[in-house]
Amino acid sequence: MALASGVRLGAYEILNLIGAGGMGEVYRARDTRLDRTVAIKILPAQFAADPERCERFERECRAVAALNHPHICDLYDVGEAGPSTTSATVVRFLVMEHLEGQTLADRLVRGPLPAAEMLRYAVDLADALDHAHRRGLVHRDLKPGNIMITRAGAKLLDFGLSKLQPEANLIALSTMSPGDAPLTAVGEVLGTYPYIAPEQLMGREADARSDLFALGAIVHEMATGRRAFEGSTAATVVGAVLHLDPPPVSSIQPLAPPALDRIVLRCLAKDPDDRWQTARDLMLELKWIAGGKASDSDASGSFHMHRLAWVAASLTFALLIVGAAAGLSYRWRLPSQEPVERLSLLPPLNVKPAGLSSGGGPAISPDGRRLAFVAAAADGKRVLWVRALDRLGAEPLSTTEGAAYPFWSPDSQSIGFFAEGKLKTVAAAGSPSQTIADALQPRGGSWGKDDVIVFSANAGERWYRVAASGGAAAPMTIEAPNTESYWPFFLPDGRHFLFFGRPEKPGIYVASLDSTASTLVLAEHVGVAYAQPGYLLTLAGLARNSEDRTLVALPFDADHLRITGPESIVAEHVAYETLFARGAFASSQNGRIAYQTEYVPPTQLLWFDREGRQLGGLGGSNGYRKPSLSPDEKTVAVERLDPTTEGTDIWLLDTTRGVASRLTVHPAPDWSPVWSPDGRRVVFTSPRDALPPNLYQQDARAAGPGEFLLSGHRVVHPRDWSSDGRFLVYDALDPKTQWDLLILSMAPAATGTSRTSVPFLQTEFNEHTGQFSPDGRLLAYVSDESGTLEVYVAPFPATGDRWRKRISSSGGVQPRWRHDGKELFYIAPDGTLMAVAVATAPTFDAGSPSALFKSRLAGLDSLITNPIGANYAVSANGQRFLMTSITEQTPPASVTLLLHWPAALNTR
């Protein structure tokens, strides 16, 4: 029985029925807490007692909750309601984004779509499938009824059949006619016959290529207005899918792009090995056609060109080096006179390049002859390396330990970099490094032709300038609409420089050493470099997935500071780091670009026991990080990255059901959640009132704006709340003493006054990541006073003798107490989870560290070098560990060297 208008399911008020299908009814409803319209999908009452139906319903919840993509319908909540006047049974439901529009099935009733509209939706769907497939989800029931057409494009619905085991046999074919609405009956092959891949019909397991078969059938139908496989009965439709090829699109719709025939027929190949192998490959081909650059001739050759490019990129390292050396002749010619070449450079054996957040990606010298990058050798020390491109190997530079974000001098003889809270320089040929200025939280530097360095010293809050030879760094006043300014790059005149600014008006800006003004040059792009013969290089797609960007070039008049033409694609899949707004690319001044493609492996919150055995997971591969476990262990507070806005919010995950709900709703980013000891509040950091970021707290029972707690420091990270609820320990960045530990009183402040904090540890060393012992008498923390990051314990409150005891033996970060205070855990530099037995009475004592297991902790490189928050939590009894873990092996990082890149422009 349909639910009547006005019926309440928890906080949701039913408005009207939208539609019904084999897996449930969908209603339009109102969320009474947030006053927004939502869609609620309900498992029909007659199936509520069916375990298989219930399992599939729950699987849909988990599948959809694991996805976050602009062309996939968002899941907000899941729940159940008890018996009511309209229902004698429990109502199980999920709450989704309410979409205004119509299904593709409804649209197709009117006939085929215009070519441009059809290609737009096809690209949207391929992009959505790529997102799902990369996270291990296969839709298995893709059809026009599961696609919503909105003003923003196509939206993929209904993952209720994703990741189910294959059915044993095809049965009851005659029970469903080929013209039926897209339902899926119990006991049949999962899916809808005209769109089901042959392997599914034959009872074999479906994979990502099965979805591509369905998408091919849908594209055929959008282009022609007719189904690719038709018949008078279900059996004849199945026979057509198994044995017949559909007529080419062009034979039905002559105005369709000619290249579409090849793309659709390859999607609909009977053998999965003959289809497109990934949704991304298919999406790129569709984009090619949508760009109007596929003709009859290049339609047949496009695939072969892609294959040739792949083979060229896979040549052996020795051959690539020979090619690179040959390109380094002193007899330079104009780049446009040479064919473009792409060469792949691998790091030295046993050398691991640092991530973008801690290393900064490759930097190529202005003369194009050398490459600088940050990497760690077998001993784990992160230093600056230089690779002469006419040689086979790279060499580490001494006295550059902890290096990050290298940039070259204009004469290509020296390198600027950041390390140990300082801006430094070093000769590229090797010599002791020179300290130039303080830079606690740097976000890039650039070296002008007048030997002036402009750099961002403290998380982008303001610019400084300093002579490359050293001296006092002078703060610069640059009037910009943003509170974050990153990654400067000098123009040839040595006076003007480009930079990226956010969040108010994100984009590329230009400023000058001689003025306080700044001008927006290019909106919605990120990262910037200038390269001869007169181009801006930047990453496009600010609103797209932050892990994968397109490097583009735009003609730029450096004299008049303006863009003079449209952008052209230079390279795709360039690595990018959202939090630091850092793109992995650099340019020389003679037609060379170095860029890094980075596969960002999927992560998931996983439970492990003390032997490292996986016990289960939470929330799917959905960008959750920095888990904070509530005192009753029923909820996890996490950061969640939104790739469409590049911001982070605090979400709450139910540890039993794995369902997530959003806690913070402010447009500014929120991070580093910490629970109160009573489990009623969450403290976090946010720059809501402009930089520097402040501390806030939020009632954990309802989404809302949050309560302001404290400001006044450059950067703050809340770490722990004492068990009696009186104190909060947090990290604070000071320009003189670097990272310090401070204690904030959590007693309610009088009206009109703010809470007060006092230093706990404030020395010339870095101290951070404080953790109260369960009895509140001790504080574990991390310090680099020995030269490496180690875990210590000290009394709390601080005593007169200021004793402390070192816990870790060979480096360690992120201490965590067991609930009874008898064990302390931490992470070793190689990611191993360590345990130390401790005694707190009558005096404190600690045993020797013992290794529990080698973790696959995400962000370990940044975790070791920056106090940005833990990616694991410990259960009260110390027997389980919830970790943001990498679920796939990361391939070795490589740098692509693009020679004579202007020759590649306007060729796509």
N, C-alpha and C positions, 0 to 999 in steps of 0.2 A: 504494500500500500504506500502510495506517495505521501510524503510529509506535507502537512498543511502549512500555509503561510503563518508565521508567528511562532511556530514551534521552536523551542530553544534546545540546542545541543551545547551544553556548557555555556561558554561566552558567545556562542554564535546563534543568531536569529535567522531562521529560514525565511527567505523571501518568495522564491518560486522555483519550480522545476525547470532546469535547462535542457536535460536530455537523459537518456538511459541507454545502457549497453549491457553486454554479457557479464561484465565485471562490476556493475553498480549503476546507481542513479547519481546524477550530478545536479546540484541545486545552487542557485545564487543565494548568498546569505550576507549578513552584516556582522562584522566583528565588533561587538559592543564595547570592547576595551579600547581599541585603536580607532574606532569609527571609520572603518573602511569596508569596501565590498570585497567579498572573497567567493571562491567556488568551493563547495563541499561535495566530496564524493563519498557515497554511502554504499556499503556492502548490503545487498538486498536481504531482507529478513529471512526469506526462504532458504538462503544459502549460509546464514550465520552459523548453523550447526555443522556445516560441511567443512571438515578440517582442511581439505585441499584448497577450497575457496578461501578460507581464512588465511592459509599460508601464502597464497598468491597475493591476497590483499596486503598482508604485512610485507611481502617482498617488494611490492610496488612502493610502499612507504620508504623502505630502506633504499631502493634504487633511486627514486626521485630525490631523496634527501641528500644523496651523494653527489648530485649534479648542481652546477651553478653556471649558467650560460644564458646569454641574452635571447637565444632561440629555443630554450627549453623552459617549459612552464615551471615556476618555482613552487616548492612545497613549503608551507608555513608551519603547519602543525598537524598532529594526529591525535585521536582520542576515541573515547567511547562514552556513551550516555546510557543510563539505566532505563528500565521500562517506563513508559509514559502512557498518557491517555490514547495515543495513536499507535503505540507499539508495545507488545507484551514481552518483547525480547530486548536484549542489549543492542544498541545501535553503534556500529563501528564506523568511523569516518576519518577522512583526512581532509585537511584544509589547504587549498591551493590558491595561487594567483588567479584572480578573475580577469579574463581576457575579453576585451570588446572586439567583436568581429564575427566571422563565420568560419565553419570548417571548410577545408579544401573540397570535401565531398559535396557540400552544398554549393560551392562556387562552380564546380565542374558540371553541375546540372545545366548551367547556362552555356556550356560549350568550352572550347579551348581558350587558354590564356594568351594574351599578347606575348611575343617573344621576350621582350625586356622583363616583363612581370614574371613570366615563367622561369627565366634564368635567375632572377633575384631570389625567388623562393627556393629554387634548387640549390643555390649557393648557401642560403641560410640553413637548409636542412642538412647538407653535407657538412657544414661547419658544426652543427649541433651533434651529428653522429660522430664526428671526429672527437669532440669533447667527451662524449659518452664512452666511445671505444677505448680512448686512452686511459680511462678509469675502469676498464674491465667490464663494461656493461654493453650487452647486445640487446637491442630493442625487441626484435623477434616478431613484432606485430605492426610494422610500419605500413600505413595505409592512409588514404585521404581523410577518413573519419577521425584519425588521430593527429591531424595537422590543423592548426588554427591559423587563419589569415587575419592579421591585425595591421594597423597603420605602421607598426615598427617592422613588419615583415612576417615570415612564417614562424610559428611556435610549435615545437614538438610536444605532444601530450602522451600520457598513458604508457608508463613503463611496467605495467602489471604483468607482462610476460617475460621480462628481462631476466636473464641468467637462470631460467628454469632448465632442468635436465631434459634431454630430448625424449619425446614420447616414443613408446615402443613400436607402435604400428599405426597406420592410417586406417581409421574405421569410420563407419557411418557416413560415407561421402554423400549419400543421397539425401541426408537429412537437411542439407543446406543448399539452397539454390545459388547459382553464381551471381544472381542479381540482388541477393539479400543485403541488408544494411550490414556494415562491418561489425558483426558479432563473432565470437569464438565460442563454440559449444563445448561443454565438458566431454572429455573422452576423445575429442578430435585432435588432429594435428594443430598445434598452436599457431594462430595467425588467421589470415583471410585469403582464400585460395588464389585470386588473381595476382596477389602480391607475395606469395610464399615461394621461397627459393626451392629448387628441385631437391636439394639435400634434405631440407626439412620435410618435404612430402614423402621422401623415402625413409624417414625415421632416423636420419643421421643428425649429429649434433650441429647446431647452427653456430656460426661465428660472425665476425664483423662483416665479412663478405656477403652473408645472407641479407643483412640490412641493405647493402649496396644493390643487390638484386631488386629488392622492393623499391628502393629509391629510383632505380632505372625504370621500373614499371610506372611509377608515379610521374616521372618526368615525361615519359612517352604519353601518358594520359593528359598531362597538363598541356603538352604541345599540340596534340591531335584532337582532344576531346573524346577519344575512344580508349578503352582499356587495351593494354598490350596483349592480354590473353583473354579470349572470350569463348563462350560456349553456351549451349542450352541447358546443361545440367552441371552440377559440381564435378562429376566425373570427367566430362569433356573439357572443363576448364583445367583440371589437374593434368589431363592428357596433353593439352596444349602447352602447359608450363614445362612438362617433362620432355616433350619431343619436338615442339614447333618453335620457330623463330617468328617474332612479330614482324609485320611489314615495316620497312624503314619509315621514320618520321617524315622524311621529305616526300615519300610517295603519297602521304595523306595531307600533309601541310607543306606545300611547296615554299612558303615564305619563311619556314623555320631555318635557322642557321645550318648550312650544310654539314658542319663538323659535328652537329648534334647526333647524326646517325651513328657515327663511330662510337661516341661516348655511351649512348643508350645501349647499343648492341653489345658493347663490352660489359656493361653492367649486367645484362641479361644472359650472359654466357651460362651454359648448363653446368660446366665444371667451374667450381670456385677459383681454381688456379688460373683460369683464363680471364677472370674479372679484374677490375681495379682492386688492388690489394689493401688500400687504405682509403678512408673517407677524405683524408687530406689531399691525396693524389687526385681524386675525383673533383674535389672542390677547386683545386688549382686549374684543372682543365675547364671547368664551368666558368671560372672567372676569366680565363683566357678568351672564351667565346663571348662572354658578356662584355668584354672590353672591345669587341668588334675587330679583333686582330687575327681571327682564324678564317682563312680562305679555303677553297677546295684543295689547293696544293699543300698548304701548311697543315690542314686537318689530318692528312695522312702521314705527315712527317713529324708532327709535334711529339708523338710518343717516342719516336726514335731519337729525336734531339734530346729529350729528357734522359733517355737511356745512355746516350753518348756522354752527356754531362756527368751522369753518375759514374760511368766507367772512368772518365778522366779524373774525377775526384778520388778514385780508388787506386790510382797508380802507386807504386811502391815509393817509400820515403826517399830512397836514393835518387830515383829518376826525378822526383819533384825538386830536390835540392839542385840537381844539375840544371833544371829549367829555371830555377830562381837565380842561380849564379849567372846563367846566360843573360838573364834580363837586367843584370847590374852593370852592364857596360857603361863606360864614361861617355860614350857617344850617344847622349840622350837625343831622342827625337820626340816630336810632339806626340802625346798620348793618343790622339785621334788617328795618327798614322799607323798605329800598331794594333793588331787584333787583341781583344781582351783575353786574358789568361787567368785561370783560377788554380792556385796551388795550395795544397793542404800541408801544413807544418805540424808535426806531432811534437809533444814535449819530450825532453830527454828521458831515458829509461829510469824508472823509480822516482820521477819528479812529478809532483801533483800541483798543477796550477791552482792558485787560490780562487775562491769564488768572487763574484762581482762585489759583494758587500764588504769583503775584507781585502781583496787584492786590486780589483778595478779593471780587469781585462787587459788586452794588449795595447801597447803604445808604440807606434812606428815613428822613426826619426823623420824630420822634415826632408832630409835628402833621400829617404827611402831605402837606406842601406842597412839599417839595424832595427831590431825589434826588442823592446823591453817588456818584461812581464814579471809578475810576482808568483812565486811557487815555493813549495816545501819539498825538500829532498828527503831521503830515507830517515834522517835524524829528526824530522818533524819541524825543523826551523824554517820559518818563512822569510825568504830574502828576495832581493831584486836580481833578476837574471837578464842577460843581454845576449841576443842571438844576432851575429853578423850573417846576413842573408847569403853571402858567398861562401859560407863555411857550413860544415855538417852539424856542429854542436853549439850549445848555449853554455855560457859561463856565468857562475854566480858572482855577485859583487860583494866583497867583504864589507863589514861595518854597516850593513843595511838590514839587520834583523828586525822583523816586524813591519817590513815595508808595505805600503799600500798606495794605490792611485798614482802611478808614475806618469810624468809628462816631460817632454824634451825641451832643451834650450833651442833657440832659433838656429844656432850653428851646428846642431846635431852632435855636440861634443859632451854635453852634460845632461843629467837627468834630475829633475825635481821629484821628490816623493815625500810621503808622510810616514812617520814611525815614532813610537814612544811619546805620543802627544806633541810632536814637533814637526815643522816643515824642514826638510833637509835637501841637500843636493850632493851629487856624487859624479865624478867623471865617468863617462861611459867606458873608457879604457881601463878603469879600476884605480881607485885611490881612496884614502879615508874620507868618509862622508863628512859634510859640514852642516852644523845646525844653524838654521836661519831664523826661525821664529816659532812661537807657541802655536799649536793647532790641535786642540783636544779632540774634537769630533769633526775632522775635515771632510769636505765634500768637493775636493778637486782644486787644481791650480793650473795656471797658464803662464808661460814665460814669454814676455814681449821682446821685441827687437832692441829696445833700449835697456835691456837687462833689468826690467821691472817684473816682478811676479805678483799676480793677483791671485788670491786664494780665499776659499771659504773655510774659516777656522773652527766654527762651532755649529755643526749641524745646519749650516746654511743660513744662520740668522743674520749675518752681515758679512760684507766684503772687507778684506784687508789688502794693502799693497806694501811691498817691501823690496829693497834692492836685492838682486840675486847674490851680491857679495856679502849680505848680512846687514844688520842694523835694526833699528826699531821699526816694527810693523805698524803702519798707520791705518786706523779704521777709515773706511770710505762711507760716505753718505750717498746711497743710490736710492732714489725715489722710485719704488716699484709697488704695484698693487698686491704683491705676494709677501708672505712671511717666510717662505723657503726659497733660497736662490742657490743653485747647484752648478758645478762643472763649467767653469769659465773657459773661453777659447778666444785668444787674441786674433783680431783681423790683421792683414798685412801692414797697416799703418802703425801698429804697435801702440795705438792710443785707444781704439775702440775694442770692446770684447763682447762676445756673445755668451749667453747663459740660459739655463732652463729655470723657470720660476713656477711655483704653485703655492697654495691650492686655489686661490680665488679666481685667477685667470691663467690657467696653465698654458704654457707655450714657451717659445723661444724669444728672448729679449736681447736688445743690444744696449750697452751702456758705454761710458767713456771715463778715462782717467781725469778728464778735464771738466767734467760736468756732473751734476747730481741727477740728471734726467735719465730715464730709461724708456725704451720704446718696444712695444710688442711687434715682433717681426712675423711670427708664424704661430697661430694658435693650434692647440690640440696635437702638438708634436713634442717629442721629448729627446734630450741628448742632442748635442750639436757639435759640428766641426766645420771648418772652412777649408776648402781645397781648390787649388788651381786646376783648370783655368776659370775660376769664378763660380763655385758652387757651394751651397750649404748642404751638408750631409746631416740627416736627422732621422729619427725613427718615427714612422707614421703609426696611427692606430691607437691613440691614447685611450680610447674607450673600448678597445678590444682586449683579448686575453693578454695579461701582462708578461707571460712567460715566452711569448713568441711574437717578434715584431719584424716589420719590413723596413729595411734601410733604403731611403730615397734621397735623390739629389734634386735640388732646385736651383736654377740660375739666379745668381745674386750679384747685384751691383754694390761692391764694397765701398765705392765712393759716395753713393747716395743712400746706402743702407736700406736697400729694398729688394724684394724678390721680383724678378722680371719675367718669369715663365712658369709653366706647370711642372709638377714633380715627375720624375722618372724612377722606376724601380732599379736599384743597384743590387740588392741581395735580400733574400728572405730568411726567416727563422733566425734572426740575430738575437743573441742572448740579451736579456734585460732583467734588471732587479728592481722591483717596484718600490720597496721602502726607501732605497737610496736613489731612485730615479736614474739608475746607471745603465747605459747601453755599452755593449762590448764591441766597440768599433773605434778606429782611429785612421787618420789619413796623413799621407806625406804631401809634399808640394809638387810632385812630379808623376802623378798618375798611379799611385799605389794606395790601396786600402787594405788594412788588416781588420778582420772581424772574427768573432768567435760565435759559432753556433753551439748552443748549450741545450742538451736534453735535460729538462728538469724532471726527475723521476717522481712518480706519484707517491704521496705519503698518506698514511692512515694512522689514526689513534689505535694502538694495539696494546693489549694486556700481555704481560710476560710473567712467568714465575721466576724463582731465584736461579734456576738452571738455564734460563733463556728460552724456555718452551713457550710458544705462543698459545695464549688461552682464549683469545677472541678479540674482536675489534669493535669500535664505536664510530658511527657517523659516516662510514665510507671514505673515499678519497676526495675530501671536500675542502682542502685548504685549512684544516684546523691545526692550531699550533699553540704552544705554551699552555698546556692543560693545568688547571688548578682544581684539585679535588675537594668537594665540599666536606665538612666534618662528618656527615652521616654517609658519605661516599655514594649518595644517590644521584648526584649531579656533578658535572664537570664544567667549569667555566673555561672558555677558550677564546683565543683570537680567531677571527675568520676573515680572510682576505676576499674582498669583492673586486674581481678583475675589471668590472665595468666602471667603477669609480676609483680604483686603485687605493681605496681606503680600507681600514680594518675596523671591525666592530666586535663587541663582546657578545658571544652566544652561549647558551646553556644547553648541555647535552644530558639527556636522561640516560644514566648508565645501564638501566634495565632494558629500555626499548630502543635506545640509540637515536631517539628523535631529538632534533635541535629546535630551539626557539631563540629568537633574537632578544637580547637584553637592552643594548644601547641603540638609540635611534638617531643620535645627532649626526649631521653630515660630516663633521670633523672625525678624523681617525681616533680610535680608542685602542689601547693595548695594555698588556701586562696585568691580567686580572688576579686578584687575591681575595680569598674568602675571609669573612669575619668568623670568629670562633663559634658563634651561635648559628652560623649558616644562613643568616637573614640578609646580609649585605655583601657587596662586592666592591672592592676598591680598584681603581685603574688609573691610567695616565691618558691625558688627552690635551691637545692644543686648541681647545674650544674657544678660548679667549685670546687667540694668537700666541705665537711663540714667546717665551719658552712654554713647554707643556706643563700643565698643572695636574694636581691630584684631585680625583673625584670619587664619590661613592654612590652606589645605586642600590635600591631595594631589589633583592633578587627575585621577588615574587611578581613583579610587573615591570614591563618596559616603560621607560620614562626618560626625562632629561638628565637626571643625576644631580647630586649635590656637590658643590664646590668645597674643597677641603683646604688646599694650600697652593701657593705659588711662590715665585721668587728665586728659583734655581734655573740653571740653563737647561738641564735635562734631568728628569726624575723617573725612577722605576720603583713602584711599590714591591716589597719582597715578602713580608710576613707580618702577621697580626698575632700579638701575644695571646696566650690561652685565656688570660683573664680579661681580655678585651680592652686593656688600658692603653696599649702602645702599638704603633705601626713602625716598622723599620723600612727605610727606603734608601735607594742610591741617589746621589745628587752629584752633578758635574760642576766642579769649580775651576775657573781659569788658572788658579795658582796651585791648588792641591789635587787636581784631577778628580778621580772618583772617590767620594767619601760616603760613610755610613751615617745616617741621621735618624733620630727617633722623634716621631710625631705623637703627641698626646691625643688620644681619641676621645677624651672627655668632651662633652658638648660645650661649644664655645658660647660665651654670652652674646646677646644680640648686638650686632654692630662691630664685633671683634672677630678675629680669625684665630685659628688654632696656632699653637707655637710648637717649634721643633728645636732640638738641641743636637749637636754633633755627638756621635758615639766614637767614631774614628775619623780623624781628619789630619792626615800626614802628607808628606811629599810623595808617598806611594799611592797606588790604586787600591782602595778597599771597597768591596761591593758584595751583593748577593747575600745579605744577612738573613739568618733563620733562627728564630727563638727555639730554645729547647722546650719540650712539653711542660716542664715545671716553671718556665720563665726565668730561670736563674743563669742561663748561659746563652751565648749568641755564637753560632757558627757563621763564618764569612770567608770570603776569598780575598787574598792580597798578593801583590807581586813584589813584596819587600825583599824576597830572596833572589829576585831576577826572573822568576817564572811564577805563574799563577798557582797558588797552593791554598788548601783549605786549612783554616785555623778555628780554634774555639777560644773565647774569652768570657769572663764573668759579666753578667748583666744584673743590675746597673754596673757601670764601670767602677772598679775598686781602686784604691790608692796605689797599690803596687802594679796595677795594669798587667797582670800576668796573662799569658796567652800560650796555647799549645798547638803545635802544628800537627795536623791529622794526616794529610796526604804525604806520599813519599816521593813521587816523581811527577808532580803536576796534578792539578785537579780543579774542578769548577763545580758549581751548582750543588752545594750540600743540601741534604734533606734528612730530617730526623725520623726515626721510628716513633710511634705514638707513646711508647713507654719510656723513651729516652735512653734505651740501652744499646742503640745502634745508630750509626751515622753513615749515610750513603753519599757518594759523589761520583762525578764522571771524570775518568782519566783522559789525557789528551787524545788517545786513539779511539775513544768512544766506549771503553770498557766501564761497566758499572761496578764500582768498588763498594765494599762494606767494611766498616770498622766498629768493633765492639767497644763500648765506652761504659764507664762507671761514673756516676755523678755524686755519690756519697761514700764515705764522709768527704772525700776530695775528688776532683775530676781526674780521670785517668783514661787512656785510650790504648787499644791494642794495635797490632800491625794490620795494615790494609790487606784485604783479600779480594781477589777478582771473582765476581759472580758470573758475568757473561759479557761478551762483546756485542754491544748494541748496534743497531742501524739508525741511530738517532739523526733526525733531519737537522740541518743547519749546524753541524758540529764545528765546521770551520769558523763560522761567525761566533758560535758559542764559546769557543776557546779564546777568541781575540777580543770580543766585545761583550760587556755585561747586558745582553739584550733580553734575557729571560730564559727560563728553563723550558725544554721541550719534553719534560717527563714529570710524573707525579708518583708518589709512593702511598700504598695503602697503609692504614693505621697499624696493621700487624707486621708490616715489612715483608710480606710474602708475595705481593703482586706489585707490578710497576706498569703504569700507563705511559706509553711513549709515542711521540709523533715520529713514526718510523718510516724509512724509505722502503717501499715495497718492490722495487726493481733495481737491478744493478745498473749503476751509472757508467756509460762508456767513457773511455779516455777523452778528455777535452782536447780539441785541436783548434788551430787558428788557420783561417783561410786567407791567403794573400792574393789579392785581386790586382793584377797588373793591367795598366792602360784602361782603367775602368770607364773613362768617358766614351770609349768605343762601344760600350754596352748600352748606352742610353738610347731611349726611344726605339728599342728593338723588341719590346714586349707588347 
